[in-house]
Amino acid sequence: MEVAAGVAIADRLGSIRQTAGPPIGRHGYMAIVWLGSRWLQLEQPAAQAIPFTQYRLLHDFGWEESGKNARQALKRTLLNLQEARWEGEVNDSLTGKKTHEDHFGIIDRVLWPVVQEGRVERLGYIFLGSWFVEQLRHEAGVYIDWDVLRDLPPIARKLYGLLENDRFEPADDGEEWQAYWLGPPFFASVGSTCARERDNVAAVARACEAIASHPGTEYRFARERVAVDGGWTQQLVVWRRAGSAGRRSPRLLARAVGA
């Protein structure tokens, strides 16, 4: 994977975490998805500014009927994302060892349009950070269907992004599969923060149901008990049609970043 800092063409990006700024939350995650989709639609590799109108952005988020409160929430989401800072690991492609820490922001600036009564709305512009632009230019992620993501509840959104980005193993009948241990690391990855394990398992089960029942997805799920170190634990087994994830389209989106 080509990395933004230009450290080495063959280096690979490791884990990414937020290090400063307010938590971006589920709306910030959605904004990252939206920005990637809009950048792809521009079909201009040199573009750094994403034009928008408040109406278009509210419509895409499904908030067009929510009025002033929705506009304020949208503005706060973008400004929080602008303040957030991130740290990514850059790993050597041959040894897998960490070689650099990359520090960056997703958004550089937000030129917010002022809307007056009775006036045609002006265009606003969201200026992407150089790291994000480089990832998009070099196709450093998988494309996620915006229409699916927008319809899913919060935990299901993160789970769907995780599944679309992950590699699956070949299975029978034209399918592929992957298994996940239902424990604290997985719960944290999908944003389930319940105090009790059984409540986290139930939250993941609801997320699986939401994904499986959506007409735009091709996933099916099962929960299994497995023996580990003399005890029992649960794992989530996921199947999908081989080659169905990350299908490329100008409408679709790009990168899973932990919120």
C-alpha positions as CSV (number, residue, x, y, z in Angstrom):
1,M,0.0,0.0,0.0
2,E,1.3,3.4,-0.9
3,V,1.4,5.6,2.2
4,A,0.8,9.4,2.4
5,A,4.1,10.5,3.9
6,G,5.9,9.0,0.8
7,V,8.0,7.0,3.2
8,A,8.2,3.9,0.9
9,I,6.0,2.7,-1.8
10,A,6.1,-0.9,-0.5
11,D,5.3,0.0,3.2
12,R,2.0,-1.1,4.7
13,L,-0.3,0.9,6.9
14,G,-1.0,-0.7,10.3
15,S,-3.5,0.2,13.0
16,I,-5.0,3.6,13.2
17,R,-6.2,5.3,16.4
18,Q,-7.5,8.7,17.4
19,T,-5.1,10.5,19.7
20,A,-6.6,14.0,20.2
21,G,-9.9,15.9,19.8
22,P,-13.5,15.1,20.6
23,P,-14.7,11.5,19.9
24,I,-16.0,11.6,16.4
25,G,-18.8,9.1,17.1
26,R,-21.1,7.4,14.6
27,H,-21.9,10.6,12.7
28,G,-18.2,11.4,12.3
29,Y,-17.7,7.9,10.9
30,M,-20.5,8.4,8.5
31,A,-19.0,11.7,7.4
32,I,-15.7,10.0,6.6
33,V,-17.6,7.5,4.5
34,W,-19.5,10.3,2.7
35,L,-16.4,12.3,2.0
36,G,-14.7,9.3,0.4
37,S,-17.8,8.7,-1.8
38,R,-18.0,12.3,-2.9
39,W,-14.3,12.5,-3.7
40,L,-14.6,9.4,-5.9
41,Q,-17.6,11.0,-7.7
42,L,-15.5,14.0,-8.6
43,E,-13.2,11.8,-10.6
44,Q,-10.4,14.3,-10.1
45,P,-7.2,12.7,-8.5
46,A,-5.8,16.2,-7.6
47,A,-9.0,17.3,-5.8
48,Q,-8.7,18.2,-2.1
49,A,-11.8,20.2,-1.6
50,I,-15.2,18.5,-1.5
51,P,-18.1,20.9,-2.5
52,F,-21.4,20.5,-0.7
53,T,-24.6,22.2,0.2
54,Q,-26.2,21.8,3.6
55,Y,-29.4,20.5,1.9
56,R,-27.4,17.8,-0.1
57,L,-25.5,16.7,3.0
58,L,-28.6,16.6,5.2
59,H,-30.4,14.6,2.5
60,D,-27.6,12.1,2.2
61,F,-27.6,11.6,6.0
62,G,-31.3,11.1,6.0
63,W,-31.9,14.3,8.1
64,E,-33.6,16.5,5.5
65,E,-36.8,16.8,7.5
66,S,-35.0,17.6,10.8
67,G,-34.6,21.4,10.5
68,K,-32.3,23.7,12.4
69,N,-31.2,21.1,15.0
70,A,-30.0,18.8,12.2
71,R,-28.0,21.6,10.6
72,Q,-26.3,22.4,13.9
73,A,-25.6,18.7,14.5
74,L,-24.1,18.4,11.0
75,K,-21.9,21.4,11.5
76,R,-20.7,20.1,14.9
77,T,-19.9,16.7,13.4
78,L,-17.7,18.2,10.7
79,L,-15.9,20.6,13.1
80,N,-15.3,17.7,15.6
81,L,-13.8,15.7,12.7
82,Q,-11.6,18.6,11.8
83,E,-10.3,18.8,15.4
84,A,-9.6,15.1,15.7
85,R,-6.0,13.9,15.3
86,W,-4.9,10.4,14.4
87,E,-1.9,8.2,14.6
88,G,-1.1,5.4,12.2
89,E,1.6,2.8,12.1
90,V,3.7,2.3,9.0
91,N,5.0,-1.2,8.8
92,D,7.8,-2.7,6.6
93,S,6.2,-4.9,3.9
94,L,8.9,-7.6,4.2
95,T,9.4,-7.8,8.0
96,G,6.1,-6.5,9.2
97,K,8.0,-4.4,11.8
98,K,6.8,-0.9,12.6
99,T,9.1,1.7,10.9
100,H,7.2,5.0,11.4
101,E,4.4,6.7,13.2
102,D,2.2,8.8,10.9
103,H,0.3,11.7,12.6
104,F,-2.5,13.3,10.6
105,G,-6.0,14.7,10.4
106,I,-8.9,13.6,8.2
107,I,-10.2,17.2,7.5
108,D,-8.0,20.3,7.1
109,R,-10.6,23.0,6.8
110,V,-14.3,23.5,6.6
111,L,-15.7,26.5,4.6
112,W,-19.2,26.5,6.0
113,P,-21.9,28.3,3.9
114,V,-24.0,30.9,5.7
115,V,-27.7,30.5,4.7
116,Q,-30.0,33.5,4.8
117,E,-33.7,33.4,4.6
118,G,-35.0,33.6,1.0
119,R,-31.5,33.2,-0.5
120,V,-30.2,30.4,-2.7
121,E,-27.8,28.3,-0.6
122,R,-24.1,28.8,-1.4
123,L,-21.7,26.0,-1.9
124,G,-19.5,25.1,1.0
125,Y,-16.2,23.2,0.8
126,I,-14.6,20.6,3.0
127,F,-10.8,20.5,2.5
128,L,-9.4,17.0,3.1
129,G,-6.2,16.3,4.9
130,S,-3.2,15.1,2.8
131,W,-3.2,11.7,4.4
132,F,-6.8,11.0,3.5
133,V,-6.4,12.2,0.0
134,E,-3.4,9.9,-0.5
135,Q,-5.3,6.9,0.7
136,L,-8.1,7.7,-1.7
137,R,-5.8,8.3,-4.6
138,H,-4.0,5.0,-4.1
139,E,-7.2,3.0,-3.4
140,A,-6.0,2.1,0.1
141,G,-9.3,0.7,1.3
142,V,-12.3,-1.2,0.2
143,Y,-15.5,0.5,-1.2
144,I,-18.5,0.4,1.0
145,D,-22.1,0.9,-0.2
146,W,-23.2,4.2,1.2
147,D,-26.9,3.3,0.8
148,V,-26.4,0.2,3.0
149,L,-24.3,1.9,5.6
150,R,-26.7,4.8,6.0
151,D,-29.6,2.4,6.7
152,L,-27.9,0.4,9.4
153,P,-27.9,1.1,13.2
154,P,-24.6,2.2,14.8
155,I,-23.1,-1.1,15.8
156,A,-24.2,-2.7,12.5
157,R,-22.4,0.1,10.6
158,K,-19.1,-0.7,12.2
159,L,-19.5,-4.4,11.8
160,Y,-20.5,-4.0,8.2
161,G,-17.3,-1.9,7.6
162,L,-15.2,-4.5,9.4
163,L,-16.6,-7.3,7.3
164,E,-16.3,-5.5,4.0
165,N,-12.6,-4.7,4.7
166,D,-11.7,-8.2,6.0
167,R,-10.3,-11.1,4.1
168,F,-12.4,-14.3,4.1
169,E,-11.4,-17.9,3.4
170,P,-12.7,-20.0,0.5
171,A,-15.8,-22.1,1.4
172,D,-18.1,-24.4,-0.5
173,D,-20.9,-23.5,-3.0
174,G,-19.2,-20.3,-4.2
175,E,-19.0,-18.7,-0.7
176,E,-16.2,-17.6,1.6
177,W,-16.2,-17.4,5.4
178,Q,-14.5,-15.9,8.4
179,A,-14.8,-16.4,12.2
180,Y,-14.5,-13.9,15.1
181,W,-14.0,-14.6,18.8
182,L,-16.9,-12.9,20.7
183,G,-14.7,-11.2,23.3
184,P,-13.6,-7.7,24.4
185,P,-11.4,-6.8,21.4
186,F,-14.2,-7.6,18.9
187,F,-16.8,-5.8,21.0
188,A,-14.6,-2.7,21.1
189,S,-14.0,-2.9,17.3
190,V,-17.8,-2.7,16.6
191,G,-18.5,-0.1,19.3
192,S,-20.4,-2.3,21.7
193,T,-19.7,-1.0,25.3
194,C,-22.1,-3.0,27.5
195,A,-20.8,-3.9,31.0
196,R,-21.9,-7.6,30.7
197,E,-20.6,-10.0,28.0
198,R,-24.1,-11.4,27.3
199,D,-25.4,-7.9,26.6
200,N,-22.5,-7.3,24.1
201,V,-23.2,-10.7,22.5
202,A,-26.9,-9.7,22.1
203,A,-25.9,-6.3,20.6
204,V,-23.7,-8.0,18.0
205,A,-26.6,-10.5,17.3
206,R,-28.9,-7.5,16.6
207,A,-26.3,-6.0,14.3
208,C,-25.9,-9.2,12.4
209,E,-29.7,-9.4,11.9
210,A,-29.8,-5.9,10.6
211,I,-27.0,-6.6,8.1
212,A,-28.4,-10.0,7.0
213,S,-31.9,-8.5,6.5
214,H,-30.8,-5.6,4.4
215,P,-31.5,-6.1,0.6
216,G,-28.2,-4.6,-0.3
217,T,-26.0,-7.2,1.5
218,E,-25.1,-10.8,1.0
219,Y,-24.0,-11.9,4.5
220,R,-25.3,-14.7,6.7
221,F,-24.2,-15.4,10.3
222,A,-24.1,-18.1,12.9
223,R,-22.9,-18.3,16.5
224,E,-20.9,-21.4,17.7
225,R,-19.4,-22.6,21.0
226,V,-15.8,-23.7,20.7
227,A,-13.4,-25.3,23.2
228,V,-10.4,-23.1,24.1
229,D,-7.8,-23.9,26.7
230,G,-10.0,-26.4,28.6
231,G,-13.0,-24.0,28.6
232,W,-15.7,-22.8,26.2
233,T,-16.1,-19.6,24.4
234,Q,-18.3,-18.3,21.6
235,Q,-17.4,-17.3,18.1
236,L,-19.3,-15.5,15.3
237,V,-19.1,-17.3,11.9
238,V,-19.8,-15.2,8.8
239,W,-20.4,-16.3,5.2
240,R,-20.8,-14.2,2.1
241,R,-20.8,-14.9,-1.7
242,A,-17.2,-15.0,-2.9
243,G,-16.1,-11.7,-4.4
244,S,-19.2,-9.8,-3.2
245,A,-17.3,-7.4,-0.9
246,G,-15.7,-4.2,-1.9
247,R,-17.2,-4.0,-5.4
248,R,-16.0,-0.9,-7.2
249,S,-18.4,1.8,-8.3
250,P,-18.1,5.6,-8.5
251,R,-20.9,5.8,-5.9
252,L,-19.2,3.6,-3.3
253,L,-16.8,4.3,-0.6
254,A,-13.5,3.6,0.8
255,R,-11.9,3.3,4.2
256,A,-12.6,1.9,7.7
257,V,-11.2,4.2,10.4
258,G,-11.9,3.4,14.0
259,A,-14.1,5.9,15.8
